[in-house]
Amino acid sequence: MLQASGLAVNGRRVAIVAGIRTPFARAGTVLRSLSAIELGRLCVAELVQRSGLDRNDVDLLVFGTVVPSVQAPNIAREVSLIPHLAKGVQAFTVSRACASANQAITDAADQILLGHADCAIAGGAESLSNVPILHSRGFADALVAASRAKSLGARVQALAKLRPRDLVPITPAIAEPTTGETMGESAEKMAKLNHVPREEQDQFALRSHRLAHAGTHDGRLTAEIMPVWPPPRFEPVSADNGIREDSTIEKLRELRPVFDRRYGTVTAGNSSPLTDGAAAVILMSEEKARALGIEPLAYIRSYAYAALDPAEQLLMAPVLAAPVALARAGLSLGDIDLVEMHEAFASQVLSNLRGLDSDAWAARAGVRQPVGEVDRARLNVMGGSIAIGHPFGATGARITTTLCNELARRGGQFGLMTVCAAGGMGFAMVVER
Ligand SMILES: CC(C)(COP(=O)(O)OP(=O)(O)OC[C@H]1O[C@@H](n2cnc3c(N)ncnc32)[C@H](O)[C@@H]1OP(=O)(O)O)[C@@H](O)C(=O)NCCC(=O)NCCS
């Protein structure tokens, strides 16, 4: 067993104590009546209740979201204002695209390391059923002019300038602001550049569904999910609804490519779906956990972020972050018992796996040796975002909880997680037990 020499400041280490999430539901389905704030509140309330924490034990709440509410942009503060937490709890919101919950977790961990907090809740939420629909510039200008008009006539005159095209609403696109490329187009590009054939992507997607179904069926994933009773019918939702136990390779092969209809390989079947959900973890200083008599699930050993040009290979930066996180942990891939890799697209996971085993990417990451070939038997052992779903702001906390729980179940010592994110960003973290 390797010695603990993880992330520590003045002898303080950060323990991951517990984690929970709502069911993850395909956008527009069973959780559509709940906003991200409501999903986050339900999740955090359940987490505090299940852990038995006193409301005064929690010092800090950090939450991530990618598509924030225009009316309440600091989701963390709104989530923190539940009866289960003291009103004096500090709360701030972070955004790092699909790694937002990871950013929340590492920011909270840093606060604990600094001694500014002893106990924090960190996670994220997303409701892709409730994305803000925007007005066009012309419509907005006319409304502002009308609201400033001094007379009824002037108001009518301002509104009379509107043309039918001004009334067309604008929905947020999952596209890079700098390049205009959508995530799916980036996934297509990565499949081509890294030579990832359609069949390999479909087989990986099938694996994701099979393993997620097995984890749900035997209760390992179910144990991480709290039931939710969404209005207006208040019927319980207690399982992810994107996992397809009936998916077959034949069905996956039949699906038409979505983002490059002619020559593409990325389909609805080998992409993560648009999803609603929330997830959160409790972090504590080692001393606080000991004082409360809590046995931590794991400790944070190291983490790293990386970024590359979004115009290059948008979802490849985990390949740059993972070697740095491993080096900071003083470990190599051979020491790692389990790997959790966020699955935005099968083509991205398979590209990332190729990159981790490549000399060229190792050189770019500034390390001498590539990380190596990830043993598939240790990778996403209960499936991943392709099957389970991907509420952008929440996924990082889901992966953290799953990695820690499964590591404990298997009696493993070290776990590695990676998350790719829009903007060409990537995240990696090593946890230890
Ligand atoms: C890919 C995407 C456009 C597909 O959206 P969609 O068309 O609404 O997807 P659907 O769930 O309706 O699936 C389309 C079809 O594929 C089928 N399908 C999807 N997954 C399947 C599977 N695993 N097995 C068999 N069939 C499957 C569906 O049954 C459906 O068939 P139907 O049209 O006969 O009903 C959407 O999920 C998306 O944008 N994903 C990417 C999200 C993203 O960019 N995330 C950022 C990552 S960081």
The ligand as a Gaussian input file, in Angstrom:
#p B3LYP/6-31G(d) Opt

LIG

0 1
 C      -27.532000      13.711000     -30.041000
 C      -28.825000      14.490000     -29.769000
 C      -28.975000      15.634000     -30.781000
 C      -29.964000      13.492000     -29.933000
 O      -31.138000      14.113000     -29.582000
 P      -32.557000      13.445000     -29.933000
 O      -32.703000      13.317000     -31.387000
 O      -33.563000      14.186000     -29.147000
 O      -32.367000      11.985000     -29.329000
 P      -33.454000      10.886000     -29.082000
 O      -33.342000      10.417000     -27.678000
 O      -34.790000      11.313000     -29.561000
 O      -32.912000       9.700000     -29.978000
 C      -33.086000       9.693000     -31.393000
 C      -33.415000       8.283000     -31.798000
 O      -32.329000       7.428000     -31.443000
 C      -32.796000       6.339000     -30.705000
 N      -31.771000       5.959000     -29.731000
 C      -31.053000       6.796000     -28.959000
 N      -30.217000       6.077000     -28.179000
 C      -30.408000       4.788000     -28.480000
 C      -29.846000       3.596000     -28.007000
 N      -28.889000       3.570000     -27.080000
 N      -30.283000       2.435000     -28.511000
 C      -31.236000       2.429000     -29.458000
 N      -31.813000       3.528000     -29.954000
 C      -31.401000       4.694000     -29.457000
 C      -34.042000       6.856000     -30.045000
 O      -34.923000       5.790000     -29.710000
 C      -34.636000       7.721000     -31.106000
 O      -35.326000       6.914000     -32.031000
 P      -36.750000       7.356000     -32.587000
 O      -36.474000       8.651000     -33.334000
 O      -37.134000       6.221000     -33.425000
 O      -37.594000       7.569000     -31.377000
 C      -28.831000      15.094000     -28.349000
 O      -28.915000      14.052000     -27.381000
 C      -27.620000      15.902000     -28.090000
 O      -27.539000      17.052000     -28.517000
 N      -26.615000      15.331000     -27.373000
 C      -25.354000      15.951000     -27.187000
 C      -25.402000      16.812000     -26.005000
 C      -24.125000      17.563000     -25.880000
 O      -23.631000      18.182000     -26.785000
 N      -23.578000      17.491000     -24.705000
 C      -22.402000      18.173000     -24.400000
 C      -21.428000      17.178000     -24.026000
 S      -20.144000      17.883000     -23.072000

